[in-house]
């Protein structure tokens, strides 16, 4: 099993972040990135919100570091681990903007970018940015077509994109909480990152859709404690594997950045069959 990191500090979810993350900054983020890279984790992630209305901040959280800036920083601190936007809201960006900005990051990082994308759900944020909320689904599909066609190309419709990604293909993981998001992922992407779905809902959705070889299913393990509860952690990993996960995003119980790194190492020991 491969594990990705739901990166601490950069997204403060009221239901999930640890107390120490609130006051943490670049130094602690660097320690986490280097630890995850050294231990062989698959990817680091960073999500996107431009501005969150105060009325929903208590449930969604209000702190969201900018993914391009943050992943660029983490790219400079690491050598192997991949860098996942998790997720970019497609309706907030022109597709060529995504191709240029994250293609440049792909150059700088040596081809480590994963584009995690979604259609978005926060109507007030769409209004703030002058984006179309009502038609966001169809617009997201069109954006994905354009991104896949333009990625890694020097010339697109008589427009020069330089620099551009050194790769002609990029992994595109589509986030969502419905069978429709899985259909979009199968049609336009290389992986699905569902959220807010039960294990039974996930099994049902995956059973209803044929998926190509190599298609990734990225599921979540929140609040795991591999140091203090290795058996419970192992059981949850097996449950998610049984559901259909090919990669598991993890968020640890942690008291400090040092404890977080201990947890990250403990999970790798469990995964390798150690005690």
C-alpha positions as CSV (number, residue, x, y, z in Angstrom):
1,X,0.0,0.0,0.0
2,X,1.2,3.5,-0.8
3,X,0.4,6.4,1.6
4,X,0.0,10.1,0.9
5,X,0.1,12.9,3.4
6,X,-2.8,15.1,4.2
7,X,-0.3,17.8,5.0
8,X,-0.6,19.4,8.5
9,X,-0.6,23.1,9.0
10,X,-1.6,24.1,5.5
11,X,-5.3,23.3,6.0
12,X,-6.8,23.8,9.4
13,X,-10.0,21.8,9.6
14,X,-11.9,22.2,12.9
15,X,-12.6,18.5,13.0
16,X,-9.1,17.3,12.2
17,X,-6.2,19.6,12.9
18,X,-4.0,19.3,16.0
19,X,-3.5,22.2,18.4
20,X,0.2,22.6,17.6
21,X,-0.6,23.2,13.9
22,X,-2.2,26.6,14.6
23,X,1.0,28.3,15.6
24,X,3.3,26.3,13.2
25,X,4.9,27.8,10.1
26,X,7.5,27.2,7.4
27,X,10.1,25.6,9.7
28,X,7.6,22.9,10.9
29,X,6.3,22.4,7.4
30,X,9.8,21.8,6.1
31,X,10.4,19.2,8.8
32,X,7.2,17.4,7.8
33,X,8.0,17.5,4.1
34,X,11.5,16.2,4.6
35,X,10.4,13.5,7.0
36,X,7.7,12.2,4.6
37,X,10.2,12.3,1.7
38,X,12.8,10.4,3.6
39,X,10.3,7.7,4.7
40,X,9.0,7.1,1.2
41,X,5.5,8.5,1.3
42,X,3.8,8.8,-2.1
43,X,2.7,12.5,-2.0
44,X,2.2,15.6,0.0
45,X,-1.0,17.6,-0.6
46,X,-2.4,21.1,-0.4
47,X,-6.0,22.1,-0.9
48,X,-7.5,25.4,-2.2
49,X,-9.9,28.0,-1.0
50,X,-9.4,31.6,-1.9
51,X,-11.7,33.1,0.8
52,X,-14.1,31.3,3.1
53,X,-17.3,33.1,4.3
54,X,-17.3,33.6,8.0
55,X,-20.6,31.8,8.3
56,X,-19.1,28.5,7.2
57,X,-15.6,28.9,8.7
58,X,-16.6,27.0,11.8
59,X,-17.4,23.8,9.8
60,X,-15.0,24.1,6.8
61,X,-12.2,25.9,8.5
62,X,-10.8,29.2,7.4
63,X,-7.0,28.5,6.9
64,X,-6.0,27.3,3.5
65,X,-2.5,27.9,2.3
66,X,-2.2,28.6,-1.4
67,X,-1.4,25.3,-3.1
68,X,1.0,26.7,-5.8
69,X,3.1,28.6,-3.3
70,X,3.0,25.8,-0.8
71,X,3.8,23.0,-3.1
72,X,6.7,25.0,-4.7
73,X,8.1,25.5,-1.2
74,X,7.8,21.8,-0.4
75,X,9.3,20.9,-3.8
76,X,12.5,22.8,-2.8
77,X,12.7,20.9,0.5
78,X,12.4,17.4,-1.0
79,X,13.7,15.2,-3.8
80,X,11.3,12.3,-4.4
81,X,7.9,12.7,-2.9
82,X,5.1,13.8,-5.3
83,X,3.2,17.1,-5.0
84,X,-0.6,16.9,-5.2
85,X,-3.1,19.8,-5.4
86,X,-5.9,18.4,-3.3
87,X,-8.0,19.9,-4.8
88,X,-7.9,22.8,-7.2
89,X,-11.3,24.2,-8.0
90,X,-11.4,24.1,-11.8
91,X,-14.0,26.9,-12.0
92,X,-11.6,29.4,-10.4
93,X,-8.9,29.1,-13.1
94,X,-8.5,29.3,-16.8
95,X,-7.3,25.8,-17.9
96,X,-4.2,27.3,-19.6
97,X,-3.4,29.1,-16.3
98,X,-3.3,25.7,-14.6
99,X,-1.2,24.2,-17.4
100,X,1.4,27.0,-17.3
101,X,1.6,27.5,-13.5
102,X,1.7,23.8,-12.5
103,X,3.7,22.9,-15.6
104,X,6.4,25.3,-14.3
105,X,6.2,23.6,-10.9
106,X,6.6,20.2,-12.8
107,X,9.8,21.6,-14.3
108,X,11.1,22.8,-11.0
109,X,10.3,19.6,-9.2
110,X,11.5,17.1,-11.8
111,X,8.0,15.9,-12.8
112,X,6.5,15.3,-9.4
113,X,3.1,17.2,-9.8
114,X,-0.3,15.5,-9.4
115,X,-3.3,17.6,-10.4
116,X,-6.1,16.9,-7.9
117,X,-9.1,18.8,-9.1
118,X,-12.8,19.3,-8.2
119,X,-15.8,21.2,-9.3
120,X,-16.3,23.1,-6.0
121,X,-19.2,23.5,-3.7
122,X,-18.9,26.9,-2.0
123,X,-21.3,29.2,-3.9
124,X,-20.3,32.4,-2.1
125,X,-16.7,31.8,-3.2
126,X,-17.7,31.4,-6.8
127,X,-19.6,34.7,-6.5
128,X,-16.6,36.5,-5.0
129,X,-14.5,35.4,-8.0
130,X,-17.1,36.0,-10.7
131,X,-17.2,32.3,-11.5
132,X,-20.2,30.4,-12.8
133,X,-21.6,28.2,-10.0
134,X,-24.7,26.9,-11.8
135,X,-22.8,25.3,-14.7
136,X,-19.6,24.4,-12.8
137,X,-19.9,20.7,-13.7
138,X,-20.0,21.1,-17.4
139,X,-17.4,23.8,-17.3
140,X,-15.1,21.5,-15.2
141,X,-15.4,18.8,-17.9
142,X,-14.4,21.2,-20.6
143,X,-11.5,22.5,-18.5
144,X,-10.3,19.0,-18.0
145,X,-10.4,18.3,-21.7
146,X,-8.3,21.4,-22.4
147,X,-5.8,20.7,-19.6
148,X,-5.2,17.1,-20.8
149,X,-4.8,18.4,-24.4
150,X,-2.4,21.2,-23.5
151,X,-0.3,19.6,-20.8
152,X,3.4,19.4,-21.8
153,X,2.9,21.0,-25.1
154,X,5.0,24.0,-26.4
155,X,2.3,25.2,-28.8
156,X,-1.4,25.2,-28.1
157,X,-3.8,26.8,-30.7
158,X,-0.9,29.1,-32.0
159,X,-0.1,30.1,-28.4
160,X,3.4,29.4,-27.0
161,X,3.5,28.0,-23.5
162,X,7.0,28.2,-22.2
163,X,8.2,26.8,-19.9
164,X,5.9,23.8,-19.9
165,X,5.8,20.4,-18.2
166,X,8.6,18.1,-19.3
167,X,5.9,15.3,-19.5
168,X,3.2,14.9,-22.1
169,X,0.9,13.4,-19.5
170,X,0.0,14.3,-15.9
171,X,-1.9,12.3,-13.3
172,X,-5.3,14.0,-12.8
173,X,-7.2,12.9,-9.6
174,X,-10.8,14.0,-9.5
175,X,-12.3,14.7,-6.1
176,X,-16.0,14.5,-5.2
177,X,-18.6,12.8,-3.1
178,X,-20.8,11.1,-5.6
179,X,-20.9,8.5,-8.4
180,X,-20.9,11.4,-10.8
181,X,-17.4,12.5,-9.6
182,X,-16.2,8.9,-10.2
183,X,-17.7,9.0,-13.8
184,X,-15.8,12.3,-14.3
185,X,-12.6,10.7,-13.0
186,X,-12.8,7.7,-15.2
187,X,-13.5,9.8,-18.3
188,X,-11.0,12.6,-17.8
189,X,-8.6,11.5,-15.1
190,X,-6.3,8.8,-13.8
191,X,-7.7,8.6,-10.2
192,X,-10.6,9.3,-7.9
193,X,-10.4,11.0,-4.5
194,X,-13.8,10.7,-2.8
195,X,-14.7,12.3,0.5
196,X,-17.7,12.4,2.9
197,X,-18.8,8.9,1.7
198,X,-19.2,5.8,3.9
199,X,-17.3,2.6,3.1
200,X,-20.6,1.0,1.9
201,X,-21.2,4.0,-0.4
202,X,-17.7,3.7,-1.8
203,X,-18.0,0.0,-2.4
204,X,-21.3,0.6,-4.3
205,X,-19.9,3.4,-6.4
206,X,-16.8,1.4,-7.3
207,X,-18.9,-1.7,-8.2
208,X,-21.0,0.4,-10.6
209,X,-18.1,1.7,-12.7
210,X,-15.6,-0.1,-14.9
211,X,-12.1,1.5,-14.4
212,X,-9.1,1.3,-16.6
213,X,-5.9,-0.5,-15.6
214,X,-3.8,1.7,-13.3
215,X,-6.7,3.8,-12.2
216,X,-6.0,5.0,-8.7
217,X,-8.6,5.1,-5.8
218,X,-7.3,7.4,-3.1
219,X,-9.2,7.0,0.2
220,X,-8.7,8.6,3.6
221,X,-7.6,7.5,7.0
222,X,-8.3,10.3,9.5
223,X,-7.1,10.4,13.1
224,X,-5.0,7.3,13.1
225,X,-2.5,6.7,15.9
226,X,0.0,4.1,14.6
227,X,2.4,4.5,17.6
228,X,-0.2,4.0,20.4
229,X,-2.7,1.9,18.5
230,X,-0.9,-0.1,15.8
231,X,-3.6,-2.8,15.7
232,X,-6.4,-0.3,15.1
233,X,-4.3,1.4,12.5
234,X,-3.6,-1.8,10.7
235,X,-7.3,-2.8,10.8
236,X,-8.3,0.5,9.2
237,X,-5.7,0.1,6.5
238,X,-7.1,-3.4,5.7
239,X,-10.7,-2.0,5.7
240,X,-9.8,0.7,3.2
241,X,-7.9,-1.8,1.0
242,X,-10.9,-4.1,1.0
243,X,-13.1,-1.1,-0.1
244,X,-10.8,-0.6,-3.1
245,X,-8.1,1.9,-2.1
246,X,-4.8,1.9,-4.1
247,X,-3.4,4.8,-2.1
248,X,-4.4,6.0,1.4
249,X,-4.2,9.6,2.5
250,X,-3.4,9.8,6.2
251,X,-3.8,12.3,9.0
252,X,-2.2,11.3,12.2
253,X,-3.1,12.1,15.8
254,X,-0.1,14.2,16.8
255,X,1.1,16.5,19.7
256,X,4.0,18.2,17.9
257,X,5.9,18.1,14.7
258,X,8.3,15.7,16.3
259,X,5.5,13.4,17.3
260,X,4.0,13.7,13.8
261,X,7.3,12.3,12.4
262,X,7.3,9.5,14.9
263,X,3.8,8.6,13.8
264,X,4.8,8.7,10.1
265,X,7.7,6.3,10.8
266,X,5.4,4.0,12.9
267,X,2.9,3.7,10.0
268,X,5.7,2.7,7.6
269,X,6.8,0.0,10.1
270,X,3.2,-1.3,10.3
271,X,2.9,-1.3,6.5
272,X,6.1,-3.3,6.2
273,X,4.8,-5.9,8.6
274,X,6.8,-4.8,11.6
275,X,5.7,-4.3,15.2
